[in-house]
Amino acid sequence: MKLGINTYPFLWTATIEEAFEEINQIGFKQVEILTSPPFFPLHSDEIMKADKINSLKKNFNINIHSLNLPGQDINLASPFKEMREFSENQYKKLINLAKNTDIPYIVMPPGRLHPLLPPDFEWIWGITKPHIESLVEYAAQNNVTMLIENIPSLFLQSSEQIKYVIEEINSENLGVIYDVANGFMVENPVEGIKMLNDKIKLVHLSDTTQTKWAHDVIGTGDVDFESVYTALEVIHYKGVCILEIIHPQAKEGLLKSIDNLISQNWKIEY
């Protein structure tokens, strides 16, 4: 299984150049970039330039598979139209950047719900669907694929919900990034992987317990990664599995995670 890394653990502690250098030293060649300031500016006055991304790819001999816009400051499922439009425009900036840097995927958190009084699924899907359709159409025009991520407490949490949305939109430019730790909070990840099957284009790996949601070092939580590996083999998954580990010492957390995957019978390549 091909293994990659999300730049998440470098968000507050390194520049993108410093992060790529450390990633290269560890030996990773497959990368997902967390596109959040200060690590990755998106404001029109200082937005990350395609030339810089292309230079980093070349200098460090790294493949960038996806750009991941965190969901805490955007919301495609907001009841406020202005927020939905702002969120859509942020994604379009990333699509433009992906087009000019040959990055195939944009990770798309589905949007947040009111934590105490969430609306019915049908209502929130009614106001969100046009924005997802617009983004998927724009992505298709630019040879980019949008990936919905399963996230607990957000609009689309389960594989069943995501499968419904994928079938509703019905586009080759809309797929899934399955997050194993996120899935573990609401379902059996093995069943979730099997349900979404060939719609899964990328996978996020980290560990968690069901009592406290986390993106911890693999082997420190309750996720059965041997069963996850078997499920990916069953669906003939050929994509990259991205380590999305949050740890104060990035290198230490990543290397421990790799060791623990190997101990659970993962066959890994970089």
Secondary structure, DSSP 8 states (H G I E B T S, - for coil): -EEEEESGGGTTT--HHHHHHHHHHHT--EEEEE--TTTS--STTT---HHHHHHHHHHHT-EEEEEE--SSS--TT-SSHHHHHHHHHHHHHHHHHHHTTT--EEEE---B--SSS---HHHHHHHHHHHHHHHHHHHHHTT-EEEEE--TTBS--SHHHHHHHHHHH--TTEEEEEEHHHHHTTS-HHHHHHHHGGGEEEEEE-B--SSS---B-TTSSS--HHHHHHHHHHTT--SEEEE----SSHHHHHHHHHHHHHHTT---B-
